[in-house]
């Protein structure tokens, strides 16, 4: 099953993906999810958490997370909700599946809170930095990592560390690594072993590869490669509702995904509407392969659990495309389907 968060229409579209042909078919739609921004999938609990950012003055609807119960026939039924104190752009489950970490871009912090339906109502705040854009738990469940696009750093916090904010502010990080000023680290993925972290930089188009120490959480830079070489783009700028749109001539990278077998990595770039493909070598370093045109303004992507197909949605095309991942990493168009307005996030679930 494929779930596509569509911000402009306030809905999650449900589609099926044929494992042999890659054909997409729309099955249904769950509405009432105003300005949905991100999702987190609890595979074991058959639950999809949807973060919604609308904050209307009348009637007042604060930012919230909604739990969607999934069934193998395509329904995603809205259930319990939890109000949030800040807007969010990324959510991730804690290892025990009882809490969520959320990145707040506009408030520049990471927060931690109980899943909807849990009786706990405390919210912990973490000092993650300006324009925090992701919250990713390491595969061993020991650390959560947050990328600060505005401060050009990646911070890490112990999952079993302090969980109550101190009186004088937010929980301090256990460490951080600084990157080049103005590159804007945005999204992060780990390999299955958790000893390599791959970070896509929104403003420069760099992909940085870090070695990770499991004990301390520390990241050490191994490699920097470009996902935008040859695209004739200038370096981008930090965006906000109060800044002018720089147009389509600057780097505006969005998402990155690793195949389950760890052989390939894909990134999306919104100004040129392209996908960049990299081969992951035995040491975890990247080799640039090719660029592929894709949906207009491709913000979200995902790889199905089998590792056969890459899915990419276009915010300005209102479509999602499934590409077959060939043995050499080349992408072959398999199918395309219409979505509701403004698709920006994709999650894939294979029912047991």
C-alpha positions as CSV (number, residue, x, y, z in Angstrom):
1,X,0.0,0.0,0.0
2,X,1.1,3.5,-0.9
3,X,0.1,6.5,1.3
4,X,0.6,10.0,-0.2
5,X,0.2,13.1,2.0
6,X,-1.4,15.9,0.0
7,X,-1.1,19.2,1.8
8,X,-3.1,21.4,-0.5
9,X,-6.2,19.2,-0.3
10,X,-5.7,18.2,3.4
11,X,-5.9,14.5,2.6
12,X,-4.0,11.2,2.5
13,X,-4.4,9.3,-0.8
14,X,-4.3,5.5,-0.7
15,X,-2.9,3.6,-3.7
16,X,-1.9,0.0,-4.4
17,X,1.3,-0.9,-6.1
18,X,1.5,-4.1,-8.1
19,X,4.7,-5.9,-7.1
20,X,5.3,-7.3,-10.5
21,X,4.4,-4.5,-12.9
22,X,4.7,-1.5,-10.7
23,X,1.2,-0.4,-11.7
24,X,-0.4,2.2,-9.3
25,X,-4.1,2.2,-8.6
26,X,-6.0,4.7,-6.4
27,X,-8.0,2.9,-3.7
28,X,-9.3,5.7,-1.5
29,X,-8.7,9.0,0.3
30,X,-8.8,10.1,3.9
31,X,-9.8,13.7,4.3
32,X,-9.9,16.2,7.2
33,X,-6.1,16.4,7.5
34,X,-5.6,20.1,6.9
35,X,-2.1,21.1,5.7
36,X,-0.7,17.6,6.4
37,X,3.1,18.0,6.3
38,X,4.7,14.7,7.2
39,X,3.9,11.1,8.2
40,X,5.5,8.3,10.3
41,X,4.6,4.7,9.8
42,X,4.3,2.2,12.7
43,X,4.6,-1.1,10.8
44,X,4.0,-3.3,13.8
45,X,1.0,-1.3,14.9
46,X,-0.5,-0.9,11.4
47,X,-0.8,2.8,12.2
48,X,0.2,5.9,10.2
49,X,0.7,9.1,12.1
50,X,-0.1,12.3,10.1
51,X,1.3,15.7,11.2
52,X,-1.1,18.6,10.3
53,X,0.0,22.2,10.6
54,X,-3.2,24.3,10.1
55,X,-3.7,26.9,12.7
56,X,-6.9,28.8,11.9
57,X,-8.0,31.7,14.1
58,X,-11.7,31.0,13.7
59,X,-12.5,28.3,14.4
60,X,-9.1,27.7,16.1
61,X,-7.5,24.5,15.0
62,X,-3.9,24.1,16.4
63,X,-1.2,21.9,14.8
64,X,-1.8,18.3,15.6
65,X,-0.9,14.7,14.9
66,X,-3.6,12.2,13.9
67,X,-3.4,8.4,14.1
68,X,-4.7,6.6,11.1
69,X,-5.6,2.9,11.4
70,X,-4.6,0.9,8.3
71,X,-6.2,-2.2,6.9
72,X,-4.9,-4.3,4.0
73,X,-7.8,-3.4,1.8
74,X,-6.8,0.3,1.5
75,X,-8.6,2.1,4.3
76,X,-6.8,4.6,6.5
77,X,-9.2,5.6,9.2
78,X,-8.6,8.7,11.4
79,X,-8.7,8.0,15.1
80,X,-7.0,9.7,18.1
81,X,-5.4,13.1,17.8
82,X,-2.9,15.1,19.8
83,X,-2.5,18.8,19.7
84,X,1.0,20.2,19.3
85,X,2.6,23.5,20.5
86,X,4.5,24.1,17.3
87,X,4.2,23.4,13.6
88,X,6.2,20.4,12.3
89,X,7.8,19.3,9.1
90,X,9.1,15.8,10.0
91,X,8.0,13.2,12.6
92,X,9.6,9.9,13.6
93,X,8.7,7.1,16.1
94,X,10.8,6.3,19.2
95,X,12.0,2.7,19.3
96,X,9.3,1.7,21.8
97,X,6.6,3.1,19.5
98,X,5.0,5.1,22.3
99,X,6.4,8.5,21.4
100,X,7.2,10.7,18.5
101,X,10.0,13.1,17.7
102,X,9.0,16.1,15.6
103,X,11.2,18.7,13.8
104,X,9.8,22.3,13.8
105,X,11.2,24.3,10.9
106,X,9.7,27.7,11.9
107,X,10.4,27.4,15.6
108,X,13.8,25.9,15.3
109,X,13.6,23.0,17.7
110,X,12.9,19.3,18.1
111,X,10.1,18.2,20.3
112,X,9.1,14.8,21.9
113,X,5.6,13.8,22.9
114,X,3.4,10.7,23.4
115,X,1.5,9.2,20.5
116,X,-2.2,10.2,20.1
117,X,-4.3,8.2,22.5
118,X,-1.6,7.9,25.2
119,X,-2.5,9.5,28.5
120,X,0.8,11.3,28.9
121,X,0.7,15.0,27.9
122,X,4.2,16.3,28.5
123,X,6.3,17.8,25.7
124,X,10.1,17.8,25.8
125,X,12.0,20.4,23.8
126,X,15.5,19.9,22.3
127,X,18.0,22.5,21.2
128,X,18.3,21.4,17.6
129,X,18.9,24.7,15.8
130,X,17.3,27.2,13.4
131,X,15.1,25.7,10.7
132,X,15.3,22.1,12.0
133,X,14.2,20.0,9.1
134,X,14.3,16.3,10.2
135,X,14.3,14.0,13.2
136,X,15.7,10.6,12.5
137,X,16.3,7.8,15.0
138,X,19.4,5.7,14.5
139,X,18.7,2.0,13.5
140,X,20.0,0.9,17.0
141,X,17.5,3.2,18.6
142,X,20.1,4.9,20.8
143,X,20.2,8.4,19.3
144,X,17.9,10.8,17.4
145,X,19.5,13.1,14.9
146,X,18.3,16.5,13.8
147,X,19.4,18.6,10.8
148,X,19.5,22.4,11.3
149,X,19.2,23.9,7.8
150,X,19.6,27.5,9.2
151,X,22.6,26.8,11.5
152,X,24.3,24.3,9.1
153,X,24.8,21.6,11.7
154,X,23.6,18.1,12.5
155,X,23.0,17.4,16.2
156,X,22.3,14.2,18.1
157,X,20.5,13.4,21.4
158,X,20.4,10.2,23.4
159,X,16.9,8.7,23.2
160,X,17.2,7.4,26.8
161,X,18.7,10.8,27.9
162,X,16.8,13.7,29.6
163,X,13.2,13.7,28.6
164,X,12.1,16.8,30.5
165,X,13.0,20.2,29.4
166,X,15.2,22.1,31.9
167,X,13.8,25.3,33.4
168,X,16.3,27.4,31.5
169,X,15.4,26.2,28.1
170,X,15.8,23.2,25.9
171,X,17.6,19.9,26.3
172,X,21.2,20.3,25.0
173,X,22.6,18.0,22.4
174,X,25.1,15.2,23.1
175,X,27.1,16.5,20.2
176,X,26.9,18.1,16.8
177,X,28.9,18.4,13.6
178,X,29.1,21.6,11.6
179,X,29.0,21.7,7.8
180,X,29.9,24.4,5.4
181,X,28.0,27.7,5.9
182,X,25.1,28.1,3.6
183,X,24.8,24.5,2.5
184,X,21.6,23.8,4.5
185,X,21.5,20.2,5.7
186,X,17.9,19.0,5.3
187,X,17.2,15.3,5.3
188,X,19.2,12.4,6.7
189,X,19.1,8.6,6.2
190,X,21.1,5.8,7.8
191,X,22.3,2.5,6.2
192,X,20.9,-0.6,7.8
193,X,24.0,-1.2,9.9
194,X,23.7,2.4,11.3
195,X,27.5,3.1,10.7
196,X,26.9,5.5,7.8
197,X,24.7,8.6,7.7
198,X,23.8,10.3,4.4
199,X,22.8,13.9,4.6
200,X,21.2,15.9,1.7
201,X,21.8,19.7,1.7
202,X,18.9,21.7,0.4
203,X,20.8,24.9,-0.5
204,X,24.0,23.5,-2.1
205,X,22.9,20.1,-3.4
206,X,25.7,18.3,-1.5
207,X,25.3,14.8,-0.2
208,X,27.6,14.3,2.7
209,X,28.5,10.8,3.9
210,X,29.4,10.4,7.6
211,X,30.8,7.6,9.6
212,X,28.8,7.1,12.8
213,X,30.1,5.9,16.2
214,X,27.4,3.8,17.8
215,X,28.6,4.5,21.4
216,X,28.8,8.2,21.3
217,X,26.6,9.0,18.3
218,X,29.4,11.1,16.8
219,X,29.5,11.7,13.1
220,X,32.8,12.1,11.2
221,X,32.8,13.3,7.6
222,X,33.9,10.8,4.9
223,X,32.8,12.2,1.6
224,X,31.0,15.1,-0.1
225,X,29.4,14.7,-3.5
226,X,27.1,16.8,-5.6
227,X,23.5,15.9,-6.5
228,X,23.2,18.9,-8.8
229,X,26.3,18.9,-10.8
230,X,25.6,19.9,-14.4
231,X,22.1,21.4,-13.6
232,X,23.3,25.0,-13.9
233,X,21.9,26.2,-10.6
234,X,23.1,28.8,-8.1
235,X,23.2,28.1,-4.4
236,X,19.8,28.4,-2.8
237,X,18.7,30.5,0.2
238,X,16.8,29.7,3.5
239,X,13.1,30.0,2.8
240,X,10.3,31.2,5.0
241,X,6.9,32.9,4.6
242,X,8.6,36.3,5.1
243,X,11.3,35.8,2.4
244,X,11.0,36.3,-1.4
245,X,10.8,33.3,-3.6
246,X,14.2,33.0,-5.3
247,X,12.6,31.3,-8.4
248,X,13.7,28.3,-10.3
249,X,17.4,29.2,-10.9
250,X,18.7,28.1,-7.5
251,X,19.3,24.7,-5.8
252,X,16.2,23.5,-3.9
253,X,16.9,19.8,-2.9
254,X,14.2,17.9,-1.0
255,X,14.4,14.2,-0.2
256,X,16.8,11.3,-0.2
257,X,16.2,7.5,0.0
258,X,18.3,4.4,0.3
259,X,17.3,1.1,-1.2
260,X,16.7,-1.6,1.5
261,X,19.7,-3.6,0.2
262,X,21.9,-0.4,0.6
263,X,23.1,-0.5,-3.1
264,X,21.6,2.8,-4.3
265,X,20.7,6.2,-3.0
266,X,18.3,8.7,-4.7
267,X,17.8,12.4,-4.2
268,X,15.2,14.9,-5.5
269,X,15.7,18.5,-6.7
270,X,12.7,20.7,-7.0
271,X,13.9,23.6,-9.2
272,X,14.8,21.3,-12.1
273,X,12.4,18.5,-11.2
274,X,15.1,15.8,-11.3
275,X,16.2,12.7,-9.5
276,X,19.9,12.0,-8.9
277,X,21.0,8.4,-8.5
278,X,24.2,7.2,-6.7
279,X,25.7,3.8,-6.3
280,X,26.7,2.9,-2.7
281,X,30.1,1.2,-2.7
282,X,31.3,-1.4,-0.2
283,X,32.8,1.3,2.0
284,X,29.6,3.2,2.1
285,X,30.9,6.0,-0.2
286,X,28.9,7.2,-3.2
287,X,29.5,7.1,-6.9
288,X,27.4,9.5,-9.0
289,X,25.4,7.7,-11.7
290,X,22.8,9.8,-13.5
291,X,20.0,12.3,-13.5
292,X,16.4,11.5,-14.4
293,X,13.6,14.0,-15.1
294,X,10.6,13.5,-12.9
295,X,7.4,15.1,-11.5
296,X,7.2,18.9,-11.2
297,X,8.7,20.0,-7.9
298,X,9.4,16.5,-6.4
299,X,9.3,17.0,-2.7
300,X,8.6,13.5,-1.5
301,X,9.9,10.1,-2.4
302,X,9.9,6.6,-1.0
303,X,11.1,3.0,-1.9
304,X,8.7,0.1,-1.6
305,X,9.6,-2.6,1.0
306,X,10.7,-5.0,-1.8
307,X,13.3,-2.4,-3.0
308,X,12.1,-2.8,-6.6
309,X,10.4,0.6,-7.1
310,X,11.1,4.3,-6.3
311,X,8.1,6.4,-5.9
312,X,8.2,10.2,-6.4
313,X,5.4,12.8,-6.1
314,X,5.3,16.3,-7.5
315,X,3.8,19.2,-5.5
316,X,3.1,21.1,-8.8
317,X,2.0,18.1,-10.9
318,X,-0.4,16.4,-8.5
319,X,0.8,13.0,-9.6
320,X,3.0,10.2,-8.3
321,X,5.3,8.1,-10.5
322,X,6.6,4.6,-9.8
323,X,10.0,3.8,-11.3
324,X,11.5,0.3,-11.5
325,X,15.0,0.3,-10.0
326,X,17.1,-1.6,-12.5
327,X,20.1,-3.7,-11.5
328,X,22.5,-0.9,-12.4
329,X,20.5,1.8,-10.6
330,X,18.8,3.1,-13.7
331,X,15.2,4.2,-13.3
332,X,12.6,2.9,-15.7
333,X,9.1,4.4,-15.7
334,X,6.6,1.8,-14.5
335,X,3.4,3.8,-13.9
336,X,1.9,7.2,-13.0
337,X,-1.2,8.1,-11.1
338,X,-3.1,11.3,-10.2
339,X,-3.2,12.4,-6.6
340,X,-5.1,15.0,-4.6
341,X,-3.6,18.5,-4.5
342,X,-0.1,19.2,-3.3
343,X,1.4,15.7,-2.7
344,X,4.6,16.0,-0.6
345,X,5.2,12.9,1.5
346,X,5.0,9.1,0.7
347,X,5.0,6.1,3.0
348,X,4.8,2.4,1.8
349,X,3.3,-0.4,3.9
350,X,3.3,-4.1,3.1
351,X,0.5,-5.7,5.1
352,X,1.5,-9.0,6.8
